[in-house]
Amino acid sequence: MRWLSDAEQASWRAILRGTRLLERALDDALDRPGLQLSEYEIISMLSESDNHRLRMSELASMVVQSRSRLTHTAKRLEDRGWVTREQCANDKRGVELVLTPGGLAAVREISAVHVESVRENLVDIMTPEQFQAIGDAMAIVRDHLDPDGTSGR
């Protein structure tokens, strides 16, 4: 067994706790508009996609959720009228999640809250070089854990 050195252990714990605290802060900011970070991420990905629609399996990979968890989250978003589920036009076995006009309006409104929280809790507390270094380091982790790029780049 190759144990972590004291310096490696300190860095690892900072990464682990820092990412958890950051996710909690981003989630808490979205609590004011009554949304979870996982829900915002889904409607955000849909808002950026062609025709505001993505195949459920592809979306699950992008947001790093199981298909069953995505299905439950999609149900909550459907109940709000922000998304619908439709059969894929080119593959009748597949299902696409489609952002409704109401969902698009919601993501446009809520995005300001989310971006402000990202700035306040991550971007603006670092130098541009530190922020770039974290992005570069996490891209290495992402590429190692998802070499086929199914989570998106």
C-alpha positions in Angstrom: 0.0 0.0 0.0 1.3 3.4 -1.0 -0.2 5.7 1.7 -0.6 9.4 1.1 2.1 11.6 2.4 1.0 14.3 5.0 1.1 16.9 2.2 -1.0 14.7 -0.2 -3.4 13.9 2.6 -3.9 17.6 3.4 -4.5 18.4 -0.3 -6.9 15.4 -0.7 -9.0 16.5 2.3 -9.0 20.1 1.1 -10.3 18.9 -2.3 -12.9 16.6 -0.8 -14.3 19.0 1.7 -13.9 22.0 -0.6 -16.0 20.4 -3.3 -18.7 19.3 -0.9 -18.9 22.7 0.7 -19.0 24.4 -2.7 -21.8 22.1 -3.9 -23.7 22.9 -0.7 -23.2 26.6 -1.2 -24.4 26.5 -4.8 -27.4 24.4 -3.8 -28.3 26.7 -0.9 -28.2 29.7 -3.3 -30.7 28.0 -5.6 -32.9 27.2 -2.6 -34.2 30.8 -2.7 -35.8 30.3 -6.1 -36.9 26.8 -4.9 -34.6 24.7 -7.0 -31.9 22.1 -6.4 -28.5 22.3 -8.1 -29.1 19.0 -9.9 -32.4 20.4 -11.3 -30.7 23.7 -12.4 -27.9 21.7 -14.1 -30.4 19.8 -16.2 -32.4 22.8 -17.4 -29.2 24.6 -18.0 -27.9 21.8 -20.2 -31.2 21.7 -22.1 -31.1 25.5 -22.6 -27.7 25.2 -24.3 -28.6 22.2 -26.5 -30.0 22.3 -30.1 -33.7 22.8 -30.0 -33.6 22.7 -26.2 -33.7 18.9 -26.2 -31.4 16.0 -25.3 -31.8 12.3 -25.2 -32.3 11.2 -21.6 -29.3 8.7 -21.7 -27.0 11.4 -23.0 -28.2 14.0 -20.5 -27.7 11.5 -17.6 -24.1 11.1 -18.7 -23.6 14.9 -19.0 -24.9 15.6 -15.5 -23.3 12.5 -14.0 -26.5 10.9 -12.7 -27.9 7.5 -13.1 -30.8 7.1 -15.5 -33.2 6.4 -12.7 -32.1 9.5 -10.7 -32.5 11.6 -13.8 -36.0 10.2 -14.4 -37.0 11.2 -10.9 -35.5 14.7 -11.3 -37.2 15.1 -14.7 -40.5 14.2 -13.1 -40.1 17.1 -10.6 -39.2 19.4 -13.5 -42.2 18.1 -15.5 -44.5 18.9 -12.5 -43.3 22.5 -12.7 -44.1 22.6 -16.4 -40.4 23.2 -17.3 -39.8 20.1 -19.3 -41.6 17.4 -21.2 -40.5 13.9 -22.2 -40.9 13.0 -25.9 -40.1 10.0 -28.0 -36.9 10.5 -30.1 -37.9 11.3 -33.7 -35.1 9.2 -35.1 -35.3 6.3 -32.6 -38.7 5.4 -31.2 -37.1 3.5 -28.3 -35.3 6.6 -27.0 -36.8 9.4 -24.9 -35.7 13.0 -25.1 -36.2 15.6 -22.4 -37.4 18.9 -23.9 -37.2 22.3 -22.2 -40.6 24.1 -22.4 -40.9 27.9 -23.0 -41.6 28.2 -19.3 -38.5 26.2 -18.5 -36.4 28.4 -20.7 -37.8 31.5 -19.0 -37.0 29.9 -15.6 -33.4 29.0 -16.5 -32.8 32.5 -17.8 -34.1 34.0 -14.6 -32.4 31.6 -12.2 -29.0 31.7 -14.1 -28.2 35.0 -12.6 -28.6 33.6 -9.1 -26.4 30.6 -10.0 -23.7 32.6 -11.7 -23.5 35.0 -8.8 -23.1 32.1 -6.4 -20.3 30.6 -8.6 -18.5 33.9 -8.6 -19.0 34.6 -4.9 -17.9 31.1 -3.8 -15.3 30.2 -6.3 -14.2 32.4 -9.1 -13.8 35.7 -7.3 -12.0 34.3 -4.2 -9.1 33.3 -6.4 -6.7 34.8 -8.8 -7.5 34.1 -12.5 -4.4 31.8 -12.5 -5.6 29.8 -9.5 -9.0 29.4 -11.1 -7.4 28.3 -14.4 -5.2 25.8 -12.5 -8.2 24.2 -10.7 -10.0 23.9 -14.1 -7.0 22.4 -15.7 -6.5 19.9 -12.8 -10.2 18.9 -12.8 -10.1 18.4 -16.6 -7.3 15.8 -16.0 -9.5 14.0 -13.4 -12.5 14.2 -15.8 -10.6 12.9 -18.7 -9.1 10.0 -16.6 -12.5 9.0 -15.2 -14.4 9.6 -18.5 -12.0 8.9 -21.3 -14.7 8.6 -23.9 -16.1 12.0 -23.1 -19.6 10.9 -22.4 -20.0 13.5 -19.7 -19.1 16.3 -22.2 -16.1 18.5 -22.4 
